[in-house]
Amino acid sequence: MPCKDTTSKVMVFLDNKDRLIGFDFSKITCSKEIGGGTGYFEYCKEKTAEDIMKLDYLKPLETLNPKTSEDQFFLYLEWDALRTCIAQYLGDSSDIDLDRYQVASITCDQAGVTITQVIHPPEKMPKIVSCKKRSQINSGMT
């Protein structure tokens, strides 16, 4: 049974020139990676924080060309998480729901900057369907 707590944690790692060098997006309760495999981190790797903020969702969608609607959704989640985290780091939270997207910490050292953000689930969540049930539905078994 999937857990109902979809609160997630984003960790963004920037070098001393504010270029993306790492990105971790996972559920807080179980540390299960969210998304991943979309290619979005590789797409953004070594781009500056400012350049990442300029990325409209459609550009990586066209470039990475996810095959399924689920992969498109994961790409969107990664795009949104990285964008909101960097926006807050840069001090631009004008279009961010600050009750939902909260920076937990920003640390700096010789290697660069680590930004940790907590993302709370939206007020209204769709009904959660277990992986087993989805497999049965997708294979035509009920």
FIZAKOL-350047 format. One record per residue: residue in one letter; x, y negated, z negated of N, C-alpha, C, CB in turn. Coordinates in pm, 1 decimal. Atoms other than C-alpha are relative to their C-alpha. Glycine has a CB too. Layout:
> rest; nX; nY; nZ; caX; caY; caZ; cX; cY; cZ; cbX; cbY; cbZ
> A; X; Y; Z; X; Y; Z; X; Y; Z; X; Y; Z
...
! end
This chain:
> rest; nX; nY; nZ; caX; caY; caZ; cX; cY; cZ; cbX; cbY; cbZ
> M; 84.2; 117.4; 0.0; 0.0; 0.0; 0.0; 88.9; -123.9; 0.0; -95.9; 0.3; -121.6
> P; -82.2; 120.4; -2.1; 145.0; -341.5; 92.1; -28.9; -85.5; -122.7; -24.9; -80.7; 128.8
> C; 23.1; 86.8; 115.8; 194.0; -585.9; -190.1; -76.7; -123.6; 44.6; 134.3; -40.2; -67.6
> K; 82.0; 116.1; -32.1; -41.2; -880.2; -203.6; 75.6; -130.0; -21.3; -126.3; 0.3; -83.5
> D; -77.0; 121.7; 20.9; 227.2; -1127.4; -309.4; 89.3; -22.1; 121.7; 84.3; 8.2; -131.1
> T; -77.1; 28.4; -120.0; 358.2; -1276.2; 12.0; 90.2; -122.0; -17.9; -93.2; -21.3; 117.8
> T; -92.9; 109.4; 25.1; 566.6; -1546.0; -154.2; 137.3; 42.5; 50.7; 4.7; -37.7; -152.3
> S; -128.0; -34.5; -60.0; 897.1; -1558.0; 26.1; 109.0; -99.1; -38.4; -13.2; 6.5; 150.6
> K; -117.2; 82.3; 29.8; 1245.7; -1696.0; -15.5; 81.9; -14.2; 127.1; 85.7; 61.9; -115.3
> V; -85.4; 28.7; -114.7; 1455.7; -1860.0; 251.9; 132.3; -51.4; -54.3; -66.5; -103.8; 98.0
> M; -132.8; 52.3; 32.5; 1828.6; -1908.0; 216.0; 66.5; -37.1; 131.5; 86.5; 104.7; -81.2
> V; -65.3; 51.3; -119.6; 2001.7; -2121.2; 476.3; 142.2; -38.1; -38.4; -77.9; -122.2; 60.9
> F; -141.0; 27.4; 25.4; 2379.2; -2143.5; 494.1; 53.8; -86.0; 114.0; 81.9; 132.7; -14.0
> L; -58.4; 92.1; -97.1; 2541.3; -2439.6; 670.0; 148.4; -16.6; -30.8; -72.9; -137.8; -2.1
> D; -141.1; 27.7; 25.8; 2912.1; -2499.8; 717.1; 16.9; -147.7; -37.1; 87.2; 36.2; 124.0
> N; -25.8; 137.8; 42.6; 3076.7; -2830.3; 621.5; -33.7; -104.4; 106.3; 144.1; -14.1; -38.9
> K; 43.1; 91.8; -106.5; 2966.4; -2980.8; 953.8; -149.3; 14.9; 26.7; 79.8; 25.8; 129.7
> D; 145.1; -22.1; -7.3; 2600.0; -2885.0; 891.1; -41.7; 87.9; 117.8; -71.3; -132.8; 9.5
> R; 35.2; -98.4; -103.1; 2608.0; -2603.0; 1149.8; -48.3; 126.9; -68.6; 121.7; 30.3; 93.9
> L; 57.9; -121.7; 57.9; 2399.8; -2293.3; 1078.9; 98.2; 116.3; 11.4; -133.5; 35.5; 69.7
> I; -88.0; -117.5; 0.1; 2615.3; -1998.1; 974.1; -67.3; 122.2; -62.9; 129.4; -31.6; -74.7
> G; 69.4; -111.6; 61.2; 2361.9; -1783.7; 788.4; -144.7; -35.1; -29.6; 70.5; 42.8; -127.3
> F; 142.6; 19.8; 22.1; 1991.3; -1734.2; 734.0; -57.9; 129.1; -55.0; -72.6; -42.8; 131.1
> D; 64.2; -116.0; 60.9; 1802.8; -1496.9; 503.6; -143.2; -38.4; -33.0; 77.1; 48.2; -127.9
> F; 141.8; 27.2; 20.0; 1423.1; -1482.4; 494.6; -63.1; 129.5; -47.9; -69.1; -53.3; 131.5
> S; 49.9; -125.0; 56.5; 1268.1; -1223.0; 263.4; -109.7; -26.6; -102.6; 114.5; 79.0; -64.3
> K; 101.8; 8.8; 104.2; 980.4; -1152.8; 28.3; 69.7; -2.1; -135.4; -101.2; 118.9; 9.2
> I; -60.7; 9.6; 132.5; 1059.9; -1241.1; -330.7; -21.6; 128.9; -79.7; -57.9; -120.1; -76.6
> T; 32.9; -114.6; 84.4; 886.1; -939.6; -486.2; 86.9; 121.8; 26.7; -143.4; 36.9; 19.1
> C; -71.9; -123.3; -32.7; 1077.6; -670.6; -300.2; 125.5; -24.1; 84.2; -92.0; 94.3; 73.3
> S; -113.7; 38.6; -84.1; 1346.7; -857.0; -101.5; -8.7; 55.7; 141.4; 128.4; 45.9; -63.6
> K; 17.3; -50.8; -136.1; 1202.0; -705.2; 217.4; 15.2; -115.7; 97.7; -138.6; 69.6; 17.4
> E; -24.1; 102.6; -101.2; 1323.6; -900.3; 517.8; -129.3; -29.7; 74.4; 110.6; 44.5; 98.7
> I; 114.9; 42.4; -78.9; 1057.2; -1100.9; 697.5; 52.9; -31.3; 138.9; -73.9; -124.5; -64.2
> G; -45.8; 23.8; -136.6; 1092.5; -1100.7; 1071.0; 125.6; 79.2; 26.6; 24.8; -149.3; 24.6
> G; -123.3; -69.1; -34.9; 1448.4; -1023.6; 1160.4; -16.8; 70.6; 133.0; 40.0; 100.0; -109.7
> G; 6.6; -69.0; -127.1; 1529.4; -866.3; 1490.3; -62.7; -82.7; 110.7; -75.5; 126.1; -15.9
> T; 59.5; 84.9; -103.4; 1366.8; -1156.9; 1674.8; 107.0; -66.5; 84.7; -89.9; -106.1; -63.0
> G; -107.2; 68.3; -70.5; 1702.3; -1301.4; 1776.0; 7.2; -147.9; -32.0; -16.6; 18.2; 146.8
> Y; 4.3; 143.8; 27.2; 1614.9; -1641.5; 1631.3; 125.0; -49.1; -72.4; -122.9; -33.5; -82.3
> F; -122.4; 43.6; 67.7; 1913.4; -1657.0; 1396.6; 114.3; -13.3; 100.8; 38.6; 99.5; -112.5
> E; -107.0; 4.7; -99.2; 2151.8; -1574.4; 1681.1; -20.2; -117.8; 95.3; 6.2; 132.1; 78.8
> Y; 34.6; 112.0; -87.0; 1971.9; -1833.9; 1896.7; 44.2; -133.0; -62.9; -152.1; -1.5; 27.9
> C; -30.4; 124.9; 70.3; 2031.6; -2102.3; 1631.9; 141.2; -5.8; -58.7; -99.4; -20.3; -110.0
> K; -130.9; -6.7; 65.5; 2369.5; -1988.4; 1500.2; 95.8; -102.5; 59.2; 59.3; 140.9; 12.7
> E; -99.2; 103.9; -29.4; 2628.8; -2267.2; 1498.9; -59.4; -127.6; 58.8; 102.1; 54.2; 94.7
> K; 63.7; 127.2; -35.5; 2372.3; -2529.7; 1604.7; 0.6; -87.7; -125.9; -147.9; 21.7; 55.1
> T; 5.8; 89.8; 114.9; 2370.3; -2837.1; 1382.6; -142.1; -5.3; -55.4; 48.2; -141.4; 38.9
> A; 130.9; 14.1; 63.4; 2087.0; -2898.0; 1140.3; -89.4; -92.9; 83.2; 15.0; -54.3; -144.6
> E; 77.1; 94.7; -81.1; 1976.7; -3194.8; 1354.5; -48.1; 64.6; 130.3; 84.6; -124.5; 31.1
> D; 39.9; -67.3; -123.8; 1973.8; -2982.8; 1672.2; -109.8; 102.7; -25.1; 120.6; 67.6; 64.7
> I; 103.9; -97.7; 34.0; 1768.3; -2712.2; 1502.1; -133.6; -70.4; -22.5; 39.9; 80.7; -125.8
> M; 123.9; 74.7; 23.8; 1515.6; -2974.4; 1395.3; -65.6; -44.5; 130.3; 27.9; -121.5; -87.4
> K; 53.7; 42.9; -129.5; 1472.6; -3076.9; 1760.4; -64.9; 115.0; 77.3; 110.5; -61.7; 84.0
> L; 53.3; -115.7; -72.5; 1375.2; -2722.4; 1864.2; -150.8; 11.9; -16.7; 67.6; 128.3; -47.7
> D; 141.6; -26.9; -2.6; 1011.6; -2695.2; 1958.1; -17.4; 152.1; 2.4; -69.2; -68.6; 122.9
> Y; 21.1; -145.0; 5.3; 868.8; -2346.5; 1896.5; -2.1; 63.4; 139.5; -130.8; 31.0; -72.4
> L; 13.8; -58.2; -133.1; 802.6; -2295.2; 2268.1; 133.9; 34.0; 65.4; -76.1; -94.6; 88.4
> K; -130.3; -26.8; -62.9; 1171.2; -2312.0; 2368.5; 56.1; 136.1; -42.1; 100.1; -110.7; -36.2
> P; -47.3; -134.1; 35.8; 1288.3; -2012.1; 2159.9; -98.7; 109.7; 40.9; 25.4; 7.6; -149.7
> L; 99.4; -98.1; -42.7; 960.9; -1835.1; 2245.0; 25.4; 39.7; 145.7; -143.6; -56.4; -16.8
> E; -28.1; -28.1; -140.9; 1039.0; -1865.7; 2617.7; 134.3; 70.8; 17.1; -1.3; -129.7; 81.2
> T; -134.0; -55.8; -14.4; 1407.3; -1782.5; 2575.5; 9.2; 141.8; -54.1; 100.6; -87.9; -70.3
> L; -11.6; -130.6; 65.3; 1373.9; -1487.2; 2336.9; -105.0; 98.5; 50.6; -12.7; -15.6; -151.0
> N; 104.1; -80.4; -62.9; 1053.8; -1359.6; 2501.5; -40.9; 123.5; -81.4; 46.3; 43.3; 135.4
> P; 44.5; -115.4; 78.1; 914.9; -1140.7; 2219.8; -111.0; 74.9; 73.1; -48.6; -44.4; -139.1
> K; 89.4; -84.9; -79.8; 718.9; -848.7; 2363.0; -140.1; 15.4; -58.1; 60.9; 135.3; 15.5
> T; 130.9; -23.5; 60.4; 435.3; -808.7; 2111.9; -46.8; -124.2; -74.4; 4.9; 120.7; -95.1
> S; 52.8; 113.3; 76.6; 207.0; -1052.5; 1931.3; 58.3; -0.8; -141.4; -154.5; 5.7; -5.8
> E; -61.8; -7.3; 132.4; 356.8; -927.9; 1603.0; 141.3; -60.8; 3.9; 5.6; 147.5; -49.4
> D; -133.9; 57.8; -13.8; 708.3; -1016.3; 1724.6; -8.2; -151.7; 19.4; 74.6; 64.9; 118.5
> Q; 19.4; 144.4; -17.0; 580.0; -1359.8; 1834.7; -31.3; -64.8; -134.6; -113.9; -28.7; 101.4
> F; 35.3; 50.6; 131.7; 432.1; -1407.5; 1489.2; 123.3; -7.3; -90.3; -107.8; 88.4; -63.8
> F; -122.2; 2.1; 80.5; 761.2; -1311.4; 1318.7; 94.8; -110.6; 46.1; 70.6; 135.8; 6.9
> L; -82.9; 108.9; -51.6; 947.8; -1551.3; 1547.0; -51.7; -133.3; -51.7; 2.1; 0.9; 154.5
> Y; 58.5; 124.0; 51.9; 705.4; -1826.3; 1445.8; 32.5; -18.1; -148.4; -152.5; -0.2; 21.1
> L; -29.8; 9.0; 142.7; 754.3; -1746.3; 1076.3; 144.7; -42.5; -23.4; -27.2; 134.1; -68.8
> E; -141.1; 36.5; 15.0; 1133.4; -1765.3; 1113.8; 23.7; -144.6; 42.6; 89.0; 94.4; 82.3
> W; -14.3; 138.0; -48.1; 1113.8; -2087.7; 1317.2; -52.0; -98.2; -104.9; -75.7; -19.6; 134.1
> D; 62.4; 87.9; 98.6; 882.2; -2247.2; 1061.0; 80.4; -5.0; -129.9; -142.5; 46.1; -28.8
> A; -75.7; -5.0; 125.3; 1084.6; -2132.8; 757.8; 131.5; -75.8; 12.8; 26.8; 145.5; -40.7
> L; -127.7; 68.9; -18.9; 1416.6; -2254.3; 898.1; -21.4; -149.4; 16.6; 74.2; 56.4; 121.4
> R; 27.5; 141.5; -25.8; 1267.9; -2583.2; 1019.2; -38.2; -74.2; -128.1; -111.8; -13.9; 103.4
> T; 43.6; 69.6; 121.0; 1096.6; -2669.6; 689.7; 112.3; -8.5; -102.8; -121.3; 70.4; -60.9
> C; -112.6; 0.6; 93.4; 1403.2; -2576.7; 486.2; 100.9; -108.6; 38.2; 68.5; 138.3; -2.8
> I; -96.4; 100.6; -46.3; 1636.9; -2790.5; 696.5; -59.1; -139.7; -7.8; 44.4; 30.0; 143.6
> A; 64.2; 132.0; 7.5; 1386.9; -3076.9; 714.1; 9.2; -56.6; -141.4; -147.7; 9.0; 43.8
> Q; -7.9; 47.9; 138.0; 1375.4; -3098.3; 336.4; 144.0; -31.7; -38.4; -58.6; 104.1; -96.3
> Y; -141.9; 26.6; 25.4; 1755.3; -3076.9; 317.4; 40.2; -135.6; 57.7; 87.9; 111.9; 60.2
> L; -32.3; 127.0; -64.9; 1776.4; -3370.6; 559.1; -83.0; -116.5; -53.9; -20.8; 12.2; 149.3
> G; 81.1; 105.7; 60.6; 1519.5; -3562.4; 354.4; -122.7; -37.8; 80.2; 83.1; -121.0; -20.1
> D; 116.9; 27.8; -82.8; 1238.7; -3545.5; 612.0; -110.2; 100.2; -32.6; 36.1; 5.2; 150.8
> S; 109.4; -90.2; 38.1; 934.9; -3390.3; 448.0; -134.6; -58.9; 38.5; 3.5; 28.5; -150.8
> S; 121.4; 71.6; -36.7; 678.0; -3607.9; 623.4; -114.2; 91.3; 46.7; 31.7; -98.5; 107.8
> D; 107.4; -88.0; -46.9; 487.6; -3319.8; 784.9; 4.2; 138.6; -65.3; 8.1; 14.8; 150.9
> I; -14.9; -127.2; 71.0; 559.0; -3048.2; 525.9; -92.5; 2.2; -121.8; 147.7; 22.2; -43.4
> D; 83.0; -20.4; 118.1; 313.4; -2915.4; 267.4; 93.5; 33.0; -116.8; -106.5; 114.6; 23.2
> L; -98.1; -16.8; 107.7; 535.1; -2965.2; -38.3; -48.4; 89.5; -113.6; 37.0; -134.2; -55.6
> D; 49.0; -96.5; 98.5; 307.8; -2752.4; -256.3; 30.0; 142.2; 46.1; -151.5; -18.1; -23.4
> R; -25.1; -133.4; -55.5; 368.2; -2457.8; -24.6; 148.7; 25.4; 23.5; -76.2; 17.4; 130.8
> Y; -143.0; -12.7; -32.3; 730.8; -2517.8; 83.1; 79.5; -78.7; -104.1; 31.1; -52.0; 146.1
> Q; -71.0; 66.9; 109.3; 952.8; -2592.8; -216.7; 147.8; 37.6; 0.0; -63.4; 35.8; -135.4
> V; -143.5; -25.7; 10.7; 1329.5; -2631.6; -220.0; 30.5; 33.3; -145.0; 84.6; -122.6; 49.0
> A; -35.1; -43.4; 135.7; 1456.6; -2440.5; -522.4; 138.0; -50.7; -38.4; -4.9; 153.4; -11.0
> S; -134.8; 48.9; 30.9; 1822.2; -2542.3; -494.2; 75.3; -33.1; 127.4; 78.0; 103.8; -81.8
> I; -97.0; 31.1; -104.1; 2090.3; -2695.3; -278.5; 135.0; -2.1; -69.0; -31.6; -137.4; 73.2
> T; -133.7; -3.9; 58.1; 2449.4; -2608.4; -359.5; 103.7; -24.0; 109.2; 25.5; 135.4; -70.8
> C; -109.5; 28.7; -93.2; 2769.9; -2724.1; -196.0; 130.5; 51.5; -60.4; 9.5; -153.5; 30.9
> D; -134.2; -39.6; 40.8; 3119.2; -2578.4; -210.4; 92.1; -11.4; 121.4; 1.1; 145.5; -58.7
> Q; -96.5; 10.1; -108.5; 3427.4; -2543.3; 11.0; -51.3; 63.4; 129.4; 130.1; 65.3; -41.0
> A; 51.0; -70.0; -117.7; 3242.4; -2307.9; 246.8; -112.7; -76.1; 69.9; -48.8; 137.6; -39.5
> G; 110.5; 75.1; -58.7; 2948.4; -2542.3; 300.9; -115.8; -16.5; -95.6; -47.6; 67.4; 125.1
> V; 122.7; 27.8; 74.1; 2589.4; -2579.1; 185.0; -90.4; 122.8; 2.6; -73.4; -123.0; 58.9
> T; 101.9; -104.7; 8.8; 2338.4; -2321.5; 63.9; -129.0; -64.7; -47.2; 44.1; 115.8; -96.6
> I; 131.5; 54.5; 33.3; 1973.7; -2422.9; 62.5; -91.8; 118.4; -27.7; -56.9; -91.6; 116.0
> T; 95.4; -105.4; 33.8; 1720.4; -2201.1; -113.4; -138.2; -62.9; -9.2; 38.5; 71.7; -134.1
> Q; 136.4; 50.5; -3.5; 1352.7; -2257.2; -47.8; -96.6; 113.8; -31.9; -32.3; -63.0; 138.0
> V; 107.3; -95.2; 28.0; 1042.0; -2080.2; -179.4; -120.1; -41.5; 84.8; -36.3; 3.8; -154.2
> I; 119.2; 25.7; -80.3; 743.8; -2048.0; 52.8; -115.3; 79.0; -60.8; 22.4; 38.9; 150.5
> H; 118.9; -63.0; 56.9; 410.1; -1978.7; -112.5; -97.1; 33.4; 112.8; -67.5; -92.7; -105.7
> P; 95.2; -36.2; -105.8; 135.1; -1806.7; 88.0; -102.6; -110.0; 21.0; -70.8; 131.7; -33.9
> P; 105.9; 98.6; -22.2; -133.0; -2019.5; 250.9; -119.1; 29.2; -90.0; -43.7; -0.8; 147.6
> E; 118.2; -15.6; 86.5; -452.7; -2075.3; 54.4; -86.5; 117.4; 43.2; -83.5; -128.0; 0.4
> K; 85.0; -108.0; -51.0; -650.2; -1838.9; 278.8; 86.6; 94.2; 81.2; -118.2; -55.6; 86.2
> M; -78.0; -102.7; -67.5; -474.8; -1521.0; 379.3; -94.8; 95.6; 71.8; 90.3; 76.6; -100.7
> P; 81.5; -103.9; -62.6; -608.9; -1271.0; 629.4; 3.4; 125.9; -85.5; 49.5; 30.4; 143.5
> K; 4.3; -125.0; 74.7; -707.6; -934.9; 487.5; 125.1; 81.9; 31.3; -128.5; 80.5; 33.7
> I; -120.6; -80.4; -17.6; -399.5; -719.0; 433.3; -40.9; 142.7; 33.0; 89.8; -4.0; -127.2
> V; 26.5; -136.4; -43.5; -410.8; -389.9; 619.4; 131.0; 76.2; -11.2; -57.7; 4.9; 146.6
> S; -122.0; -77.4; 20.4; -161.4; -121.5; 522.6; 60.1; 44.0; 133.5; -28.6; 122.3; -87.8
> C; -70.7; -45.9; -119.9; 98.7; -6.4; 776.4; -59.4; 131.0; 50.9; 150.2; 17.8; -29.3
> K; 56.9; -129.4; -37.5; -51.1; 344.1; 772.7; -132.9; -20.0; 71.9; -19.2; 89.5; -124.4
> K; 131.1; 26.3; -59.6; -398.7; 212.0; 850.8; 16.9; -64.4; 138.1; -84.7; -91.6; -92.6
> R; -24.9; 62.2; -129.6; -262.4; -10.8; 1131.9; 47.7; 102.3; 102.0; 102.6; -112.0; -13.7
> S; -48.1; -104.8; -90.6; -81.8; 289.6; 1282.8; -115.6; 85.5; 48.8; 105.1; 88.1; -69.5
> Q; 115.7; -81.1; -37.0; -402.1; 488.7; 1277.8; -89.6; -75.8; 98.6; -80.2; 39.9; -125.7
> I; 83.8; 82.1; -88.1; -595.8; 203.3; 1437.5; 65.2; -11.2; 137.3; -22.9; -141.1; -60.8
> N; -71.2; 17.6; -126.9; -329.3; 147.4; 1704.5; 7.0; 128.4; 81.2; 139.8; -51.0; -25.8
> S; -6.6; -126.5; -73.6; -315.3; 516.9; 1792.7; -138.3; 55.9; 32.4; 78.6; 102.2; -79.7
> G; 135.3; -42.9; -30.2; -693.1; 541.6; 1817.6; -60.3; 91.7; -103.2; -2.3; 66.8; 130.1
> M; 51.4; -85.7; 106.6; -732.7; 749.0; 1498.4; -59.5; -88.7; -108.3; 112.1; 92.0; -58.3
> T; 58.8; 76.9; 109.7; -964.4; 620.0; 1229.7; -29.3; 85.8; -118.7; -125.6; -68.0; 44.4
! end
